[in-house]
Amino acid sequence: MPRLFWQVLSYYLIAVNVLAFVLMGLDKRRAKKNAWRIPERTLFLPVIFGGALGGVAGMRLFRHKTRHWYFQYGFPLLLLLQLAGAGWCLWRFRG
């Protein structure tokens, strides 16, 4: 695959992971202030689309959404699936 594809993919993954991390932090801050919250669906979207590492890191660092089973198990499961997919891509398209 062309080098440009891998560069664009890398930038995309960095952006979606930062977005997932920031959303978890913002929602935690809003929860502490009893302010308007970010919908859970919105928290899941960047995680589903490649931002599982940022979502898991945000969940752990901010200690946010750790009691909800679908976050507690869903985010790490999505992370494992994404890592497996990345490993497969690296193996399949190496060289």
Residue frames as a rotation matrix with the C-alpha (Angstrom) as fourth column:
MET 1
0.581 0.814 0.000 0.00
0.814 -0.581 0.000 0.00
0.000 0.000 -1.000 0.00
PRO 2
0.200 -0.514 0.834 1.20
0.388 -0.740 -0.549 3.52
0.900 0.433 0.051 -0.68
ARG 3
-0.636 -0.577 -0.512 3.08
0.704 -0.162 -0.691 5.35
0.316 -0.800 0.510 2.00
LEU 4
-0.784 0.397 0.478 0.58
-0.377 -0.915 0.142 8.22
0.494 -0.069 0.867 1.91
PHE 5
0.215 0.899 -0.382 -2.20
-0.150 0.417 0.897 5.83
0.965 -0.136 0.224 2.94
TRP 6
0.111 -0.243 -0.964 -0.29
0.842 0.538 -0.039 4.79
0.528 -0.807 0.265 6.07
GLN 7
-0.898 -0.439 0.036 0.49
0.369 -0.793 -0.484 8.41
0.241 -0.422 0.874 6.94
VAL 8
-0.442 0.821 0.361 -3.15
-0.554 -0.567 0.610 9.47
0.705 0.069 0.706 6.62
LEU 9
0.377 0.569 -0.730 -4.25
0.187 0.726 0.662 6.41
0.907 -0.386 0.167 8.62
SER 10
-0.364 -0.613 -0.701 -1.74
0.846 0.095 -0.524 7.26
0.388 -0.784 0.485 11.37
TYR 11
-0.948 0.036 0.315 -2.98
-0.107 -0.971 -0.213 10.86
0.298 -0.236 0.925 11.62
TYR 12
-0.051 0.998 -0.039 -6.57
-0.454 0.011 0.891 9.67
0.890 0.063 0.452 11.69
LEU 13
0.290 0.144 -0.946 -5.88
0.561 0.775 0.290 7.19
0.775 -0.615 0.144 14.51
ILE 14
-0.755 -0.570 -0.324 -4.03
0.616 -0.445 -0.651 9.80
0.227 -0.691 0.687 16.54
ALA 15
-0.778 0.487 0.397 -6.90
-0.427 -0.873 0.234 12.28
0.461 0.013 0.888 16.11
VAL 16
0.191 0.934 -0.303 -9.68
-0.304 0.350 0.886 9.81
0.933 -0.077 0.351 16.98
ASN 17
0.045 -0.248 -0.968 -7.80
0.794 0.596 -0.116 8.57
0.606 -0.763 0.223 20.05
VAL 18
-0.939 -0.344 -0.022 -7.18
0.301 -0.787 -0.539 12.12
0.168 -0.513 0.842 21.29
LEU 19
-0.450 0.852 0.267 -10.87
-0.554 -0.501 0.665 12.89
0.701 0.151 0.697 20.70
ALA 20
0.326 0.574 -0.751 -11.99
0.218 0.727 0.651 9.85
0.920 -0.376 0.112 22.71
PHE 21
-0.372 -0.574 -0.729 -9.61
0.860 0.083 -0.504 10.75
0.350 -0.815 0.462 25.55
VAL 22
-0.969 -0.016 0.245 -10.71
-0.035 -0.979 -0.201 14.40
0.243 -0.204 0.948 25.64
LEU 23
-0.146 0.989 0.019 -14.41
-0.411 -0.078 0.908 13.50
0.900 0.125 0.418 25.56
MET 24
0.223 0.175 -0.959 -13.97
0.667 0.690 0.282 11.25
0.711 -0.702 0.037 28.61
GLY 25
-0.687 -0.565 -0.456 -12.22
0.721 -0.456 -0.521 14.08
0.087 -0.687 0.721 30.46
LEU 26
-0.823 0.439 0.361 -14.84
-0.328 -0.886 0.329 16.66
0.464 0.153 0.873 29.50
ASP 27
0.130 0.935 -0.329 -17.69
-0.116 0.344 0.932 14.40
0.985 -0.083 0.153 30.54
LYS 28
-0.041 -0.217 -0.975 -16.04
0.894 0.428 -0.133 13.70
0.446 -0.878 0.176 33.88
ARG 29
-0.946 -0.321 -0.049 -15.57
0.314 -0.867 -0.388 17.42
0.082 -0.382 0.920 34.50
ARG 30
-0.510 0.831 0.224 -19.22
-0.509 -0.501 0.700 18.07
0.694 0.243 0.678 33.62
ALA 31
0.175 0.559 -0.811 -20.33
0.381 0.721 0.579 15.25
0.908 -0.410 -0.086 35.92
LYS 32
-0.476 -0.447 -0.757 -18.50
0.864 -0.079 -0.497 16.84
0.162 -0.891 0.424 38.85
LYS 33
-0.993 0.065 -0.099 -20.13
-0.051 -0.989 -0.141 20.21
-0.108 -0.135 0.985 38.13
ASN 34
-0.314 0.927 0.206 -23.62
0.521 0.350 -0.779 18.73
-0.794 -0.138 -0.592 37.60
ALA 35
-0.359 0.104 -0.927 -23.60
-0.637 -0.754 0.162 20.31
-0.682 0.649 0.337 34.14
TRP 36
0.699 0.599 -0.391 -25.01
-0.670 0.357 -0.651 19.07
-0.250 0.717 0.651 30.83
ARG 37
0.052 -0.663 0.747 -23.42
-0.235 0.719 0.654 15.69
-0.970 -0.210 -0.119 30.05
ILE 38
-0.477 -0.280 -0.833 -22.06
-0.878 0.113 0.465 14.18
-0.035 0.953 -0.300 26.87
PRO 39
0.631 0.775 0.029 -24.36
-0.772 0.631 -0.081 11.34
-0.081 0.029 0.996 25.74
GLU 40
0.168 -0.570 0.804 -22.91
-0.303 0.746 0.592 7.85
-0.938 -0.343 -0.047 26.18
ARG 41
0.743 0.149 0.652 -23.45
0.530 0.463 -0.710 7.16
-0.408 0.874 0.265 22.47
THR 42
0.893 -0.434 0.118 -21.19
-0.278 -0.739 -0.614 10.11
0.353 0.516 -0.781 21.70
LEU 43
0.302 -0.808 0.506 -18.52
-0.834 0.033 0.551 8.72
-0.461 -0.589 -0.664 24.02
PHE 44
0.282 -0.135 0.950 -18.67
0.114 0.988 0.106 5.38
-0.953 0.078 0.294 22.22
LEU 45
0.971 0.240 0.017 -18.49
0.037 -0.080 -0.996 6.68
-0.238 0.968 -0.086 18.63
PRO 46
0.467 -0.850 -0.243 -14.80
-0.846 -0.350 -0.401 7.62
0.256 0.394 -0.883 18.48
VAL 47
-0.175 -0.504 0.846 -13.93
-0.712 0.658 0.245 4.43
-0.680 -0.559 -0.474 20.36
ILE 48
0.524 0.461 0.716 -15.77
0.147 0.779 -0.609 2.30
-0.839 0.424 0.341 17.80
PHE 49
0.993 -0.073 0.095 -14.06
0.079 -0.205 -0.976 4.11
0.091 0.976 -0.197 14.92
GLY 50
0.412 -0.908 -0.079 -10.51
0.421 0.267 -0.867 3.41
0.808 0.323 0.493 16.09
GLY 51
-0.055 -0.448 0.892 -10.12
-0.489 -0.767 -0.415 5.38
0.870 -0.459 -0.177 19.32
ALA 52
0.743 0.413 -0.527 -10.29
0.168 0.647 0.743 2.54
0.648 -0.641 0.411 21.83
LEU 53
-0.145 -0.871 -0.469 -6.84
0.855 0.129 -0.503 3.24
0.498 -0.474 0.726 23.25
GLY 54
-0.776 -0.098 0.623 -7.77
-0.070 -0.968 -0.240 6.85
0.627 -0.229 0.745 23.97
GLY 55
0.229 0.953 0.196 -11.12
-0.488 -0.062 0.871 5.78
0.842 -0.295 0.451 25.41
VAL 56
0.594 -0.082 -0.800 -9.59
0.556 0.761 0.334 3.22
0.582 -0.643 0.498 27.74
ALA 57
-0.514 -0.851 -0.107 -6.85
0.711 -0.353 -0.608 5.63
0.480 -0.389 0.787 28.80
GLY 58
-0.572 0.371 0.732 -9.41
-0.368 -0.913 0.175 8.37
0.733 -0.170 0.658 29.49
MET 59
0.535 0.811 -0.238 -11.68
-0.195 0.392 0.899 6.00
0.822 -0.434 0.368 31.37
ARG 60
0.374 -0.471 -0.799 -8.82
0.813 0.581 0.038 4.86
0.446 -0.664 0.600 33.61
LEU 61
-0.657 -0.732 0.182 -7.07
0.575 -0.642 -0.507 8.21
0.488 -0.229 0.842 34.09
PHE 62
-0.613 0.489 0.620 -10.24
-0.503 -0.847 0.171 10.18
0.609 -0.207 0.766 34.85
ARG 63
-0.960 0.281 0.015 -11.89
0.194 0.701 -0.687 7.23
-0.204 -0.656 -0.727 36.65
HIS 64
-0.427 0.811 -0.400 -14.97
-0.765 -0.560 -0.319 7.81
-0.483 0.170 0.859 34.57
LYS 65
0.351 0.736 -0.580 -17.68
-0.913 0.406 -0.038 5.34
0.207 0.543 0.814 33.51
THR 66
-0.658 -0.714 -0.239 -15.85
-0.627 0.696 -0.351 2.51
0.416 -0.081 -0.906 35.28
ARG 67
-0.664 0.463 0.588 -19.03
-0.351 0.501 -0.791 1.15
-0.660 -0.732 -0.170 36.90
HIS 68
0.425 0.805 -0.414 -20.96
-0.767 0.078 -0.636 0.71
-0.480 0.588 0.651 33.67
TRP 69
0.209 -0.364 0.908 -20.37
0.120 0.931 0.345 -2.81
-0.971 0.037 0.238 32.36
TYR 70
0.788 0.139 0.600 -20.66
0.586 0.129 -0.800 -1.74
-0.189 0.982 0.020 28.72
PHE 71
0.754 -0.642 0.139 -17.81
-0.549 -0.732 -0.402 0.72
0.360 0.227 -0.905 29.23
GLN 72
0.328 -0.637 0.697 -15.82
-0.755 0.267 0.599 -1.49
-0.568 -0.723 -0.394 31.60
TYR 73
0.018 -0.283 0.959 -15.84
0.238 0.933 0.270 -4.42
-0.971 0.223 0.084 29.17
GLY 74
0.817 0.428 0.385 -16.76
0.457 -0.074 -0.887 -2.76
-0.351 0.901 -0.256 25.88
PHE 75
0.794 -0.555 -0.249 -13.84
-0.603 -0.772 -0.203 -0.34
-0.080 0.311 -0.947 25.61
PRO 76
-0.121 -0.907 0.403 -11.15
-0.685 0.370 0.627 -2.96
-0.718 -0.201 -0.666 26.37
LEU 77
0.159 0.245 0.956 -12.82
0.421 0.859 -0.290 -5.46
-0.893 0.449 0.033 24.03
LEU 78
0.976 0.198 0.089 -12.84
0.171 -0.452 -0.876 -2.89
-0.133 0.870 -0.475 21.23
LEU 79
0.452 -0.885 -0.110 -9.19
-0.837 -0.463 0.292 -2.14
-0.309 -0.040 -0.950 22.00
LEU 80
-0.195 -0.511 0.837 -8.27
-0.189 0.857 0.480 -5.83
-0.962 -0.065 -0.264 21.67
LEU 81
0.513 0.468 0.720 -10.17
0.605 0.397 -0.690 -6.09
-0.608 0.790 -0.080 18.39
GLN 82
0.972 -0.160 -0.171 -8.49
-0.230 -0.786 -0.574 -2.98
-0.042 0.597 -0.801 17.04
LEU 83
0.128 -0.978 0.164 -5.04
-0.816 -0.010 0.577 -4.20
-0.563 -0.208 -0.800 18.07
ALA 84
-0.061 -0.071 0.996 -5.73
0.252 0.964 0.084 -7.56
-0.966 0.256 -0.041 16.44
GLY 85
0.832 0.427 0.354 -6.84
0.457 -0.165 -0.874 -5.77
-0.315 0.889 -0.332 13.28
ALA 86
0.735 -0.633 -0.240 -3.72
-0.663 -0.746 -0.064 -3.61
-0.139 0.206 -0.969 13.31
GLY 87
-0.119 -0.789 0.602 -1.53
-0.503 0.571 0.649 -6.68
-0.856 -0.225 -0.465 13.81
TRP 88
0.276 0.302 0.913 -3.24
0.559 0.722 -0.408 -8.43
-0.782 0.623 0.030 10.93
CYS 89
0.994 0.107 -0.024 -2.75
0.050 -0.630 -0.775 -5.40
-0.098 0.769 -0.631 8.67
LEU 90
0.372 -0.926 -0.064 0.92
-0.853 -0.368 0.369 -5.17
-0.365 -0.083 -0.927 9.57
TRP 91
-0.224 -0.422 0.878 1.39
-0.100 0.906 0.410 -8.89
-0.969 0.004 -0.246 8.91
ARG 92
0.447 0.546 0.708 -0.67
0.603 0.400 -0.690 -8.90
-0.661 0.736 -0.150 5.69
PHE 93
0.946 0.026 0.322 0.75
0.266 -0.627 -0.732 -5.74
0.183 0.779 -0.600 4.12
ARG 94
0.540 -0.816 -0.207 4.32
0.016 -0.236 0.972 -5.83
-0.842 -0.528 -0.114 5.40
GLY 95
-0.309 -0.799 0.516 7.10
0.637 0.229 0.736 -4.98
-0.706 0.556 0.438 3.04
